[in-house]
Amino acid sequence: MSSPFTQFPAPLAQLQRLPASARIALLSEGLAVASPDEALPLGLALLEIASECSSPGSSGSRLFQILSAVSRFFQGQPEQAALGALTELARRWPKLPPEVRQLAAATGRGRWNSVLGPLATSQEAGTRLAVAELAGGGCDSTLAAVAVELLSDRDELVAAASEQALLRLALLGADPESASLADHPTLGDHEWAGKARVAWTEADHDRVRSQVASAVRLLTEHRRDRVLLAALMLLDPGRSGPGTPLGSWLRDREQSSHSFLRGFLRRDDSPLSRLRAWQWLGTTAVSGAAIDRLLNARALDEHEAVLAQWHLAANPARLWRLKRNEAPGRRLAQSELFPPVEIAERLSEEARRGVAGVAELSRLPADRRDALCESLLADQSRRVRHGATRACSSRLLADFCFDPDPDVARSATIRCSLAAVADAHAAPGSERMELERKRLVPLARSPHAAVRAMALQDQEELCAAKAYTARARIAFRRAAAADQGWVLERLRELLAGNEEDRSLSLALARGLGLLSRLKEPLVSSVRHLLERRADPDVPARGLATAVTALAEIQGEEVRDLLDHAAESNDPRVRANAIDSMVRRVRNGAETDSEPTQRLLIEFKEDQWHRIRGSAVRGLAVLGEKGATDAAAMAGEQVLRMLEDARPMHRLAGAWVADRTLPGRDHRELKLWPALVARLRSLAVTDLESRVRARAKLALARVGEEPVGVSQ
């Protein structure tokens, strides 16, 4: 290798005659006062010493490594000289030209930590500043620890440079898509990051994420809140689960640094912060700030980032937070969740589909959904128009019925089927029926065969709903969206009818979420049936269905009715009464669980397997609510049911195990080994096929093998 000294001016070439330590010192002093043009040869000379004397690494044979070491020793440049040159390169980092920095970063990769310790604790602020700038430009994940250490430096310039270094390292460790959403001019060069990121391994990414987690946990000490931007880039859902350092920090509700995160979310205007707010909407620690950020968006990129991920609204916790925002006083801010028409037209296809998707899942008022979907009527994408048919109300569906795409038109026609006019057959000539007939006339001439067929069928039948079928569900759901008062009146009429009508009414009311609106007729009906329970003409099945519905009704009189139902002669009524009592305790409708617990203890060894199973499962539910004696009793009873000689009682025991064991920390139960052993035995040897199947299912749900070791 030819030395660059032979190409340098004579004074610099003469330095070859000096010992390595003297050359390093002179070159370092020269860099301190050199101009940019003069710094290039000086930096290259230092770099030559650091690179030629670097450790041979793992490449090459053992003999080659020994010969290289001997050669370097006789050349008078041992490894100590290389480390000295590397130290001076770090100390003079701000003076190095860009091309020398790039070469020095590659030369020192993996070796900087061996020389930066004394420099990071130097009394000279300039030296510490050089170390901070090196951490940001060295492209070395091991330098993240030094950057975190210098965040609390007493010198403002050093602390700011360390903060910038951590941001640049986070940019390298972040997913390219997430990094592109971090629209901050001071973040760094994304093109540079894309080239440097290629050389990083998974260990480099993990190291940076761990150090950024340390930085955000220390926010109350250094108060450099721009490290939160680094955390936002690295908190990708696929790589920041509960077991990772950053994921644990985000979900730790006791973290004092969360106040900084909430403030950063509210004031940051990058698309990345809005995407993270959307993803963290169900995270309790930051949910308030997340909804504030979600409802504050004006730029195209901000709406694109969220609406392209519209499927996240299907998460129950996230959806609950989104619906909670519909409270009075915040509805005006809700409008910023969706883009105006001029922005929506420029969104990607998936984001435009997300406009209808989020509107549908969040169940906005009908007029608000129609206003959003109206702009999608003429969208070029059939996927977008099809999604709009699922989100809009019946008022706008008629327009989608004439869509040129057969799938979109068929979907809209199904949703606005005449099945919704549930009373049209009983009132011929009514205004409602005539309006629907006028709507069906043009549909019967649709170019799509499926639409024509449905229109003709609707004209003939006009929805004679007499059972809990898909047709009845579609009819009543669409009717409830248009006129909930009429639906409630119709449900009350059905509830006062025969057993079949009463069962249909309760099933539809539960599906529509209207059971609480039927409290008075439901309570009266149950009371009337209980008073006539000795009458053989009173069907017990209808009473059992009504008793089940009482679980969702509030009021003291409901408890009295359930107590009377628990004394019924019919075992189905008693079992459903027990289930309703337990559900009321679990849902908080009853705060005093003592009466329910006493009743469950009474029925825990009932001769009828259905009652016994409901009682034992109820004891397990009370145990989850804090009743330790009930939990212990439930475990013992489950084991006794599994060992019962009666097949149906063993089946009920396996059902209770399947329902209760997966929902708690079951491995801490004293009876856990015995329960698992018995379930394994039943899964293989029981003569009843249903018992074997239920036992296998229970074992699978708790993560155990269905066959024992001995087998």
Buried (B, 14 or more C-beta within 10 A) or exposed (E): EEEBBEEBEEEBBEBEEEEBEEBBBBBBEBBBEBEEEBBBBBBBBBBBBBBBBBBBEEEEEEEEBEEBBEEBEEEEBBBEBBBBBBBBBBBBBBBBBEEBBBBBBBBBBEBBBEBBEEBBEBEEBBBBBBBBBBBBBBBBBBBBBBBBBBBBBEBEEBBBBBBBBBBBBBBBBBBEEBBBBBBBEEBBEEEBBBEBBEEBEEEBBBBBBBBBBBBBBBBEEBEBBBBBBBBBBBBBEEBBEEEBBBBBBBBEEEBEBBEBBBEBBBEBBBBBBBBBBBBBBBBEBBBEBBBBBBBBBEBBBBBBBBBBBBEBBEBEEBBEBBBEBBEEEEEEBBEBBBBEEEBBEEBEEBBBBBBBBBBBBBEBEBEBBBBBBBBBBEBEBBBBBBBBBBBBBBBBBBBBBBBEBBBBBBBBBBBBBBBBBBBBEEEEEEEBBEEBBEBBEEBBEBEBEBBBBBBEBBBEBBBBBEEBEEBBBBBBBBBBBBEEEBBBEBBBEBBBEEBBBBBBBBBBBBBBEBBEBBBEBBBEBBBEBBEEBEEEEBBBEBBBBBBBBBBBBEEEBBBEBBBBBBEBEBBBBBBBBBBBBBBBBBEEBBEEBEBBBEBBBEBBBBEBBBBBBBBBBBBBBBBBBEBEEBBBBBBBBBBBBBBBEEBBBBBBBBBBBBBBBEEEEBEEBEBBEBBBBBBBBBBBEBEBEBBBBBBBBBBBBBEBEBEBEEE
